[in-house]
Amino acid sequence: MSADDDLWPVVPSEVVADTLADPSVSAEVFSTVVALTVAICEDPWLAGSDQVGADPDWREILIPKGFGIAEYRIDRKNQQVVLTRVVLF
């Protein structure tokens, strides 16, 4: 088993990809969101993330530095995470 087996690839939804591709998103905000996705990749049940509703695999977390909120769904079957929404402040 390699160290990569413990990683959960983070796949952005089309909406998230469009949000982050917007030229008005600053480099600082973009890099902060990318750093958050790396942290989620390493541990989808990241400290500071909250369960949304009754589903323990539907999570939301504040984007560091007060830049917004990210919402994601853990796909245990395929060992990946789908970044479903990013709301930037």
C-alpha positions, 0 to 999 in steps of 0.5 A, spaced: 500 500 500 502 506 497 501 513 501 497 515 495 492 510 497 490 514 503 488 520 498 481 522 496 482 525 489 477 532 489 473 533 483 470 540 482 463 540 479 462 544 473 459 550 477 466 550 482 470 549 476 466 555 473 467 559 479 474 558 480 475 560 472 472 567 473 478 572 472 475 576 478 477 571 483 484 573 486 490 569 486 490 569 493 483 566 494 484 561 488 490 559 492 487 558 498 481 554 495 486 550 492 490 549 499 483 547 502 482 542 497 489 539 498 487 538 505 480 535 504 484 530 499 488 528 505 482 527 510 475 528 507 473 529 514 477 535 516 477 538 522 472 544 522 468 541 517 461 540 518 456 535 516 450 537 512 443 534 514 443 527 516 448 525 511 455 524 514 458 524 507 455 531 505 460 536 508 461 544 508 467 548 511 469 555 511 474 557 506 480 560 510 481 567 511 474 568 511 474 567 503 467 563 503 464 556 504 466 550 500 461 544 500 463 537 498 460 530 498 465 524 500 464 518 495 466 512 499 465 507 493 470 510 489 474 513 494 474 521 491 470 527 493 466 531 489 467 539 491 460 541 489 459 548 491 464 554 493 461 560 495 466 566 495 465 572 500 
